[in-house]
Amino acid sequence: MNTKNLTDKLERKKVKRAARKKAAPKAKRPAGTARGSMKKKIRHQAQGQRKR
C-alpha cells in the first residue's frame, strides 16, 4: 500500500485502514518462540555499558 502520493491526511488514513482490513490476518507466533527472537544478540557485555 503506497500512500506517498496522497497529501490529505484523512484520505491517507482512510486508504490505509481499508488496506489493513482487506489484508490477510497475520499468523500467530508459534508457541515456544520468544518475542525478541529476531533481535540482534550480544556476545559479552562489559560492566556498566549500554546493551545496544
Wavefront OBJ file of the C-alpha trace (Angstrom):
o trace
v 0.000 0.000 0.000
v 1.702 3.167 -1.212
v 0.198 6.360 0.207
v 3.083 8.634 -0.725
v 1.132 10.484 -3.389
v -1.816 11.253 -1.078
v -1.430 14.653 0.536
v -4.641 14.776 2.576
v -4.088 13.166 5.986
v -7.669 11.930 6.410
v -7.747 10.446 2.918
v -4.472 8.633 3.546
v -5.821 7.309 6.846
v -8.943 6.018 5.110
v -6.916 4.219 2.427
v -4.575 2.666 4.991
v -7.441 1.418 7.152
v -9.169 -0.120 4.151
v -5.953 -1.874 3.106
v -5.395 -3.161 6.631
v -8.930 -4.532 6.744
v -8.516 -6.227 3.366
v -5.115 -7.795 4.187
v -4.935 -11.417 5.266
v -4.687 -11.855 9.047
v -1.184 -12.319 10.377
v -0.264 -15.776 11.625
v 0.088 -16.190 15.361
v 3.579 -16.642 16.774
v 4.267 -20.333 17.350
v 4.302 -21.438 20.965
v 7.744 -21.521 22.495
v 9.155 -18.756 20.291
v 10.493 -15.819 22.275
v 9.162 -12.363 21.456
v 12.654 -10.983 20.871
v 13.954 -13.997 18.966
v 14.816 -11.880 15.907
v 16.766 -9.323 17.952
v 20.491 -8.966 17.432
v 22.268 -10.906 20.156
v 25.313 -9.621 22.024
v 28.205 -11.923 22.920
v 29.587 -10.402 26.068
v 28.552 -7.209 27.792
v 31.125 -5.115 29.613
v 30.173 -3.960 33.080
v 28.398 -0.613 33.086
v 27.902 -0.406 29.327
v 24.710 0.013 27.356
v 23.344 -3.179 25.873
v 22.723 -1.902 22.334
l 1 2 3 4 5 6 7 8 9 10 11 12 13 14 15 16 17 18 19 20 21 22 23 24 25 26 27 28 29 30 31 32 33 34 35 36 37 38 39 40 41 42 43 44 45 46 47 48 49 50 51 52
